[in-house]
């Protein structure tokens, strides 16, 4: 991942934390103010999914099956992004 992709992923994590806290504290009372924030966060989530899938495609894994497992887990269970990013995503891609 390059620096722009890392900034996008950190901004997405910040958006997710803010939205979770906001929804837990206000319990949908102020949903009208949350909608504009959501219009920024949802496209950001889609962009992040594409960035991570591209990173998985470019990255060399010890086994090809591990690459397939990461792709399936990212597509079906999005919180696996929180495991993938520190373990692989923020580290440079080796060109072996």
C-alpha positions, 0 to 999 in steps of 0.5 A: 500500500502506498501512503495515499492508500494508508491514509484512506484506510486510517480515515476509514477506521476513524469514520467507522469509530466515530459512526459507531460511537455516534449511533451508540450514544444518540440511538438514532435521535439525530439521524438527520445529522448522521446521513451526510457523514454516511454519504462520505463513509460508504463510498470510502468503504467501497474504495477501501475494499477495492484498495485491499483487494488490489493489495492482496492481488499484488502481494506474494503469500507463502501459499496461493490458498492463503491469498484466496482465503483473504479475498473470501474473508474480506468480501464476506466478513468485512471486519477481517480488514482490521486483521489484514491491515496490521498484519499485511496491509501496512507493510511494504510488498516484497518483490521476490 
